[in-house]
Amino acid sequence: MTAQSATVPGLLDGPPRVITVGAGLLDEALREQAVATVPVAWRPPLPGTEQALARVLADPRRQEANAVAVGRLTAARPHLVGVRRASEILEPGVFLHAGPPITWERASGPMRGALIGAMLLESLAADEEDAADRLAAGAVELRPCHEHGAVGPMAGVVSPSMWLFEVHDAEHGGTAYCSLNEGLGKVLRYGAYGPEVLDRLRWMDQVLGPALAGALERTGPIDLRALIAQALQMGDELHNRNRAATSLLLRELAPAIVEAAPGDAAQVLRFINGNDHFFLNAGMAAAKVSTDAARDVPGSSVVVAMARNGTDFGVQVSGLGGRWFTGPAGVPHGLYLGAYGPDDANPDIGDSTITETSGLGGFAMAAAPAIVRFVGGEVADAVKATRSMYEITLAEHPAYQIPGLGFRGTPVGIDVALVARTGLLPVVNTGIAGRVAGTGQVGAGLVEPPVEAFTSALQALSVLGK
């Protein structure tokens, strides 16, 4: 008997062990008969992607290109270096907005509300109706934040008198910007534009912005990578929970704010202290400058941007330049404020998914068990969400670690090929804007991106790889 054939009887000496793949019903039926099973979590590729997926996976550039892209992303060292007026980076007659390109005609309620509010803030219209008419007539040019080195939460509208966080990548030299955070509820980024919204924005223009600018001149650059890493270990996930990060940033800035703006310091510190989301915008700029470092690597299938404008959800991929690949934005599922419900919700909106793109937010929910009280679900759901994202990412972030997973790095480097191969879509947690212009925030929850944004990007990669 040969050595090979001698092993065959051994397979039959003990009780059978069955590897089960696919439907759970088979595994369950065998276990009910006391048969030991080894379940394998396998899914077929997304329908219609088989040929494109095969070409992308066979591209000889892909493995090295993705290693370069993810290496750049995880090596980025974002530092908060200043706060400056948007007029310094905006061309005259231009407003920025969140997500892929959008026109006034296709804009959702919260996007229209934020644009109307910006027109009133800049004294470019006499009232709401006049602002809407001027916007419809093209009085200002609308451009995506992402295409100007910036990101904006929710509607993401940036107009000249607003102040922006300026974040510099000390490793690769890039720079990114994001507006200052107004707080929650009736705020411009959620499409509200009432008198209280405009009064707050004017105060931010006249008091908050100058105070922060003066403070950062005194502190020098603040290491956001280190701050984010610490906040993750204190229970934040850096998208919808920023309580620890805001506290850490305030601790860095408080003495300098007192020195830079002694007459306004109490008001400024009270505003930041009362806004647990204040750090979000600085964190978004940090995520933007990190993912931008991974751009333009030929052959790479790494996602470098995910963004929504309230109508479309779009992605950009490292090896595909600045092209947007889009699908319809979905309506989040979650918890609603007061009497609001799903019928009041607008489809998903905002550039804040840059946090997920950089390995934070929904990808780091296992670090923030308390997030479920804001977006819904159970703690086990948050842990499961993070674990599932390791299946569609190429690396674990060396600095951003999750204590509850044994200090495992957060999943980072979304690969459109892995999305198609597994059928898993990125987990995104988000605020929910009211669909009617002027409403503001109505809740928070989870949203599933449209699959076609990823499959169309995969198809484009497959054509380039021929």
Disulfide bonds with the S-S distance in Angstrom:
none
